[in-house]
Amino acid sequence: MRPCKRGFTLIELLVVIAIIAILAAILMPVFATARENARKGSCLSNLKQIGMATMMYAQDYDETYPYLYYLAGWPWPYGMMLPPQSGENTYDGSPWVSVLQPYVRNNKVWFCKSTGEDPGDHWKDPFTGKAPTNYSINSMVVMPDYWRCFPKFASISGGPVTMSRVRDPAATFIWEDWGQAYDGGAIHCGGTNFACLDGHAKWQKQGRKDIIARWW
């Protein structure tokens, strides 16, 4: 007669479950950090491509950056993120996407996965004709007549900004990552991604001043 095999007792099962729960509690933050680091890298790649597209646009148009304009009756500059005091925390649809799309040719670069937005395959709103993005452009570059003084420019006046007017392209951002917080937010591991006017992109910890200029 074959002897009966001994099974696990209730206490042993509870101990195993407790060990698994402890391991999960230890490993889950590690996995979450690894996932966010991957998203940060993807976002950085997006901004690198958008930054290079902006440079190519400028080179095609006599070294002139895109220029911002106002819509009649609209309190904020068209194509930029709405500031918190507007009562909304969203984007109004950006004309920059339409302008720079020929230099990018990839719809998905306009969206950061950490924001929860999904661009799908339709990069232009079929109802409004606007092209949305959750990256914000620097108004001090594209709207100099609104910001009259800025130390990194050789001179500030009305009209578009040319490449020669920017004294320190490597320290002046043109595109910034946008989250659910004002001033760029810290949606990537406590920091924000930037694309600068010299074409490079980098991550910067929130509160650092290596890259000058605000997003608004």
C-alpha beads as a LAMMPS data file, in Angstrom:
LAMMPS data file: protein, C-alpha beads

216 atoms
215 bonds

1 atom types
1 bond types

-500.0 500.0 xlo xhi
-500.0 500.0 ylo yhi
-500.0 500.0 zlo zhi

Masses

1 110.0

Atoms # bond

1 1 1 0.000 0.000 0.000
2 1 1 1.471 3.360 -1.041
3 1 1 1.848 5.903 1.770
4 1 1 -0.142 9.146 1.513
5 1 1 1.872 12.211 0.516
6 1 1 1.944 15.024 3.041
7 1 1 0.402 18.274 1.785
8 1 1 0.971 21.869 2.818
9 1 1 -0.545 23.010 6.064
10 1 1 -2.577 26.205 6.288
11 1 1 0.246 27.969 8.103
12 1 1 2.759 26.982 5.424
13 1 1 0.456 28.270 2.696
14 1 1 0.012 31.561 4.538
15 1 1 3.783 31.888 4.900
16 1 1 4.255 31.317 1.155
17 1 1 1.560 33.887 0.344
18 1 1 3.177 36.388 2.714
19 1 1 6.576 35.877 1.074
20 1 1 5.077 36.386 -2.392
21 1 1 3.331 39.562 -1.204
22 1 1 6.580 40.926 0.239
23 1 1 8.478 40.161 -2.965
24 1 1 5.746 41.822 -5.026
25 1 1 5.872 44.913 -2.798
26 1 1 9.634 45.088 -3.307
27 1 1 9.636 44.424 -7.042
28 1 1 6.621 46.478 -8.158
29 1 1 8.303 49.873 -7.564
30 1 1 11.368 48.585 -9.395
31 1 1 9.253 47.568 -12.381
32 1 1 7.361 50.874 -12.271
33 1 1 10.626 52.833 -12.238
34 1 1 11.987 50.775 -15.125
35 1 1 8.799 51.402 -17.112
36 1 1 8.927 55.135 -16.440
37 1 1 12.606 55.265 -17.416
38 1 1 11.663 53.622 -20.703
39 1 1 8.899 56.190 -21.229
40 1 1 11.301 58.990 -20.362
41 1 1 13.694 57.719 -23.017
42 1 1 10.883 57.473 -25.565
43 1 1 9.746 61.013 -24.746
44 1 1 13.322 62.270 -25.029
45 1 1 13.552 60.680 -28.469
46 1 1 10.291 62.397 -29.442
47 1 1 11.597 65.798 -28.390
48 1 1 14.888 65.185 -30.173
49 1 1 12.993 64.551 -33.416
50 1 1 10.697 67.545 -32.895
51 1 1 13.681 69.760 -32.059
52 1 1 15.509 68.664 -35.201
53 1 1 12.321 69.254 -37.209
54 1 1 12.192 72.796 -35.823
55 1 1 15.794 73.385 -36.900
56 1 1 15.113 72.035 -40.389
57 1 1 12.075 74.301 -40.649
58 1 1 14.203 77.300 -39.663
59 1 1 16.886 76.401 -42.204
60 1 1 14.266 76.157 -44.946
61 1 1 12.841 79.572 -44.021
62 1 1 15.921 81.798 -43.962
63 1 1 16.983 80.606 -40.498
64 1 1 13.733 81.891 -39.009
65 1 1 11.776 80.057 -36.323
66 1 1 7.991 79.637 -36.528
67 1 1 6.080 82.718 -35.448
68 1 1 3.165 82.811 -33.034
69 1 1 -0.029 84.730 -33.668
70 1 1 -3.231 85.611 -31.857
71 1 1 -6.814 84.848 -32.730
72 1 1 -9.332 87.676 -32.373
73 1 1 -11.179 87.420 -29.079
74 1 1 -8.918 84.657 -27.777
75 1 1 -7.071 85.596 -24.554
76 1 1 -4.097 83.270 -25.008
77 1 1 -1.641 82.880 -27.878
78 1 1 -2.908 80.351 -30.387
79 1 1 -1.111 77.043 -30.382
80 1 1 0.297 77.087 -26.870
81 1 1 -0.739 75.292 -23.707
82 1 1 -3.401 77.106 -21.718
83 1 1 -1.993 78.416 -18.426
84 1 1 -3.602 77.447 -15.097
85 1 1 -5.324 80.820 -14.654
86 1 1 -7.394 80.160 -17.777
87 1 1 -9.434 77.651 -15.788
88 1 1 -8.451 74.760 -18.039
89 1 1 -5.514 72.400 -17.984
90 1 1 -5.434 71.250 -21.559
91 1 1 -4.058 72.167 -24.939
92 1 1 -5.995 74.128 -27.538
93 1 1 -4.622 72.340 -30.562
94 1 1 -1.263 73.306 -31.950
95 1 1 -0.502 74.737 -35.395
96 1 1 3.150 73.753 -34.843
97 1 1 2.256 70.134 -35.483
98 1 1 0.886 70.988 -38.910
99 1 1 3.879 73.197 -39.688
100 1 1 6.516 70.685 -38.582
101 1 1 4.793 67.453 -39.599
102 1 1 6.537 67.322 -43.021
103 1 1 9.879 67.218 -41.183
104 1 1 8.800 64.522 -38.730
105 1 1 6.539 62.131 -40.684
106 1 1 5.601 60.226 -37.546
107 1 1 2.360 61.044 -35.773
108 1 1 3.266 59.368 -32.506
109 1 1 6.199 61.676 -31.694
110 1 1 3.752 64.412 -30.683
111 1 1 2.578 62.534 -27.614
112 1 1 4.307 61.454 -24.416
113 1 1 3.119 58.102 -23.075
114 1 1 3.438 59.262 -19.468
115 1 1 0.610 61.760 -19.950
116 1 1 -1.888 59.028 -20.771
117 1 1 -2.771 60.521 -24.147
118 1 1 -3.021 58.228 -27.150
119 1 1 -2.514 59.891 -30.540
120 1 1 -3.868 56.956 -32.466
121 1 1 -3.501 57.400 -36.206
122 1 1 -5.331 60.713 -36.530
123 1 1 -2.937 63.522 -35.739
124 1 1 -5.322 66.266 -36.905
125 1 1 -8.721 66.881 -35.357
126 1 1 -11.232 66.296 -38.201
127 1 1 -13.692 68.775 -36.646
128 1 1 -11.445 71.723 -35.788
129 1 1 -8.571 71.096 -38.195
130 1 1 -6.138 71.610 -35.322
131 1 1 -3.330 69.180 -34.630
132 1 1 -3.043 68.355 -30.919
133 1 1 0.132 67.660 -28.975
134 1 1 1.091 67.506 -25.314
135 1 1 4.442 69.186 -25.892
136 1 1 4.615 72.926 -25.308
137 1 1 6.623 75.388 -27.386
138 1 1 8.603 78.269 -25.855
139 1 1 6.735 81.536 -26.422
140 1 1 9.888 83.577 -25.795
141 1 1 11.254 82.205 -29.057
142 1 1 8.140 82.212 -31.210
143 1 1 6.501 85.326 -29.788
144 1 1 9.242 87.892 -28.991
145 1 1 6.962 90.907 -29.229
146 1 1 5.031 89.523 -26.255
147 1 1 8.158 89.023 -24.138
148 1 1 10.214 92.190 -24.476
149 1 1 13.267 91.265 -22.448
150 1 1 15.119 87.984 -22.254
151 1 1 18.870 87.820 -21.476
152 1 1 19.796 85.031 -23.870
153 1 1 18.726 86.958 -26.970
154 1 1 20.880 89.559 -28.664
155 1 1 17.804 91.725 -29.161
156 1 1 14.066 91.400 -28.752
157 1 1 11.525 93.185 -30.874
158 1 1 8.494 92.424 -32.980
159 1 1 8.638 89.888 -35.772
160 1 1 9.980 86.334 -35.978
161 1 1 13.197 85.263 -34.254
162 1 1 16.132 84.137 -36.387
163 1 1 18.862 81.706 -35.382
164 1 1 21.467 84.472 -35.228
165 1 1 19.522 86.292 -32.513
166 1 1 19.866 83.463 -30.004
167 1 1 23.076 83.839 -28.017
168 1 1 23.045 80.468 -26.266
169 1 1 21.073 77.863 -28.265
170 1 1 22.314 74.968 -26.112
171 1 1 20.783 76.526 -22.977
172 1 1 17.531 77.806 -24.488
173 1 1 14.709 75.333 -24.887
174 1 1 12.213 75.378 -27.743
175 1 1 10.039 72.392 -26.770
176 1 1 9.122 71.100 -23.332
177 1 1 7.411 68.053 -21.953
178 1 1 3.969 68.785 -20.548
179 1 1 2.214 67.013 -17.700
180 1 1 -0.664 67.797 -15.378
181 1 1 1.302 70.408 -13.422
182 1 1 2.210 74.016 -14.101
183 1 1 5.774 74.920 -15.078
184 1 1 6.326 71.721 -16.999
185 1 1 5.679 69.347 -14.146
186 1 1 7.853 66.452 -13.066
187 1 1 6.221 63.629 -14.944
188 1 1 9.456 61.748 -15.670
189 1 1 11.233 60.528 -12.539
190 1 1 11.046 63.914 -10.847
191 1 1 11.994 65.951 -13.888
192 1 1 11.071 67.168 -17.349
193 1 1 12.409 66.635 -20.865
194 1 1 13.458 69.582 -23.019
195 1 1 14.522 70.113 -26.636
196 1 1 16.953 73.005 -27.076
197 1 1 17.629 75.344 -29.973
198 1 1 20.909 73.655 -30.868
199 1 1 19.025 70.426 -31.629
200 1 1 19.876 68.413 -28.524
201 1 1 17.360 67.119 -25.995
202 1 1 17.915 66.403 -22.316
203 1 1 16.168 65.521 -19.084
204 1 1 16.360 68.038 -16.269
205 1 1 15.370 67.628 -12.645
206 1 1 12.551 69.915 -11.575
207 1 1 13.902 73.081 -9.992
208 1 1 17.224 73.057 -11.856
209 1 1 18.195 76.158 -13.835
210 1 1 20.549 74.643 -16.424
211 1 1 18.045 75.343 -19.178
212 1 1 16.733 78.870 -18.997
213 1 1 13.307 80.268 -19.984
214 1 1 9.920 79.231 -18.803
215 1 1 7.390 77.397 -20.915
216 1 1 5.066 80.389 -20.718

Bonds

1 1 1 2
2 1 2 3
3 1 3 4
4 1 4 5
5 1 5 6
6 1 6 7
7 1 7 8
8 1 8 9
9 1 9 10
10 1 10 11
11 1 11 12
12 1 12 13
13 1 13 14
14 1 14 15
15 1 15 16
16 1 16 17
17 1 17 18
18 1 18 19
19 1 19 20
20 1 20 21
21 1 21 22
22 1 22 23
23 1 23 24
24 1 24 25
25 1 25 26
26 1 26 27
27 1 27 28
28 1 28 29
29 1 29 30
30 1 30 31
31 1 31 32
32 1 32 33
33 1 33 34
34 1 34 35
35 1 35 36
36 1 36 37
37 1 37 38
38 1 38 39
39 1 39 40
40 1 40 41
41 1 41 42
42 1 42 43
43 1 43 44
44 1 44 45
45 1 45 46
46 1 46 47
47 1 47 48
48 1 48 49
49 1 49 50
50 1 50 51
51 1 51 52
52 1 52 53
53 1 53 54
54 1 54 55
55 1 55 56
56 1 56 57
57 1 57 58
58 1 58 59
59 1 59 60
60 1 60 61
61 1 61 62
62 1 62 63
63 1 63 64
64 1 64 65
65 1 65 66
66 1 66 67
67 1 67 68
68 1 68 69
69 1 69 70
70 1 70 71
71 1 71 72
72 1 72 73
73 1 73 74
74 1 74 75
75 1 75 76
76 1 76 77
77 1 77 78
78 1 78 79
79 1 79 80
80 1 80 81
81 1 81 82
82 1 82 83
83 1 83 84
84 1 84 85
85 1 85 86
86 1 86 87
87 1 87 88
88 1 88 89
89 1 89 90
90 1 90 91
91 1 91 92
92 1 92 93
93 1 93 94
94 1 94 95
95 1 95 96
96 1 96 97
97 1 97 98
98 1 98 99
99 1 99 100
100 1 100 101
101 1 101 102
102 1 102 103
103 1 103 104
104 1 104 105
105 1 105 106
106 1 106 107
107 1 107 108
108 1 108 109
109 1 109 110
110 1 110 111
111 1 111 112
112 1 112 113
113 1 113 114
114 1 114 115
115 1 115 116
116 1 116 117
117 1 117 118
118 1 118 119
119 1 119 120
120 1 120 121
121 1 121 122
122 1 122 123
123 1 123 124
124 1 124 125
125 1 125 126
126 1 126 127
127 1 127 128
128 1 128 129
129 1 129 130
130 1 130 131
131 1 131 132
132 1 132 133
133 1 133 134
134 1 134 135
135 1 135 136
136 1 136 137
137 1 137 138
138 1 138 139
139 1 139 140
140 1 140 141
141 1 141 142
142 1 142 143
143 1 143 144
144 1 144 145
145 1 145 146
146 1 146 147
147 1 147 148
148 1 148 149
149 1 149 150
150 1 150 151
151 1 151 152
152 1 152 153
153 1 153 154
154 1 154 155
155 1 155 156
156 1 156 157
157 1 157 158
158 1 158 159
159 1 159 160
160 1 160 161
161 1 161 162
162 1 162 163
163 1 163 164
164 1 164 165
165 1 165 166
166 1 166 167
167 1 167 168
168 1 168 169
169 1 169 170
170 1 170 171
171 1 171 172
172 1 172 173
173 1 173 174
174 1 174 175
175 1 175 176
176 1 176 177
177 1 177 178
178 1 178 179
179 1 179 180
180 1 180 181
181 1 181 182
182 1 182 183
183 1 183 184
184 1 184 185
185 1 185 186
186 1 186 187
187 1 187 188
188 1 188 189
189 1 189 190
190 1 190 191
191 1 191 192
192 1 192 193
193 1 193 194
194 1 194 195
195 1 195 196
196 1 196 197
197 1 197 198
198 1 198 199
199 1 199 200
200 1 200 201
201 1 201 202
202 1 202 203
203 1 203 204
204 1 204 205
205 1 205 206
206 1 206 207
207 1 207 208
208 1 208 209
209 1 209 210
210 1 210 211
211 1 211 212
212 1 212 213
213 1 213 214
214 1 214 215
215 1 215 216
